[in-house]
């Protein structure tokens, strides 16, 4: 892999997927906590572990194996992150994963990455991600702050309402695309910031019911 690689943005489910993180320091901790957000089944392999990794293990959130990496064990996982402080270990992990067709990320080592972690902002089921293909991550980190202003806190509740509304629309107007589009337009054109600030749950429900029955 070279400096001109382009990384395709894709959303995948990691729920219960067996993920290996090699390394027990602060960089490994960061990647573990990133993966924990997506309910991955995480095994961390390293001779020494950051105290917060020990905490996560006591909570039953990760499995710790306090030992050196054993080649080619990366081949037995569904996703691999190598964050060892030993560069030679990271190279070996990358080789083992690649040989087995397993996607691997080597922290701060772009040539040994099949995937990279973008800067992410989440608002319930809404995910906004920005990446610079690993070439200028300080820019994506800055733009994450910009996204936080574009999608302020009320979007958390708004997205829960949107997901519920879509389900209701699809059920109510399953065979009527025009009606569905009319409902979605009504939802999107509403001043949700003001509504969420000024209305209670009952009033919000009345508005959603009205939108659900909007004429074509």
C-alpha positions, 0 to 999 in steps of 0.5 A: 500500500502506498501514499495514494491509497483511497479508502472507501467509506463503508458502514459495517456491523461489528456486533459480536464480531471477533476483533483482535487488538494487539497492544496494551498501551494508550493507543490500543485503549483508544481503539478498544474504546472505539470498537466497544461503541459497536458491540464487538467481541474484543480480545486484547493481546499484550504482555502489559495492559493499560489500567483502563483495559483492566477496568473494561475486562473486569466489567466483562466488556473485553477479554485480556490475554497478557502475553506476546502475540503468537503468529499467525493467530490474527488469521482467526479473527474477523477484524484486527487492529495492531497497536503494539509499541513494537513495530516488528510486531505490527508488521507481523500482525499485518502480514498474518491478517493479510495472508488470511484475507482479514482486514487489519489496521496498524495504528499510525502506520498507514502503509499497513492499514486496510482500513482506517477509523474516520472522525465520527459524530453520532446522534442516535442512528445518525452517523456523520464521518469524515476522513482524509484517507489518513493523510491529514487526520488533524483536519478531520478532527477539526471538521468533527467539531464543525459537525458538532455545530451542524448537528447539535444535541437535539438531533439525538432525539430527532433521529429517534423520532425520525426512525419511528416516523419512518416505520409508521409511514412505511406501515401506513402507506406501504403501497402509496409512494406519493403519500410516503413522500408527502409525509417525509417532506412534511417531517423534513420541513418542520422546525424541529429545533423549535418544536423540541424546545417548546412542545411536550411529548403529547404535542410532538405525538399530535404533530407526527400523527398529523404528518402521517395523514398529510394529504397529497 
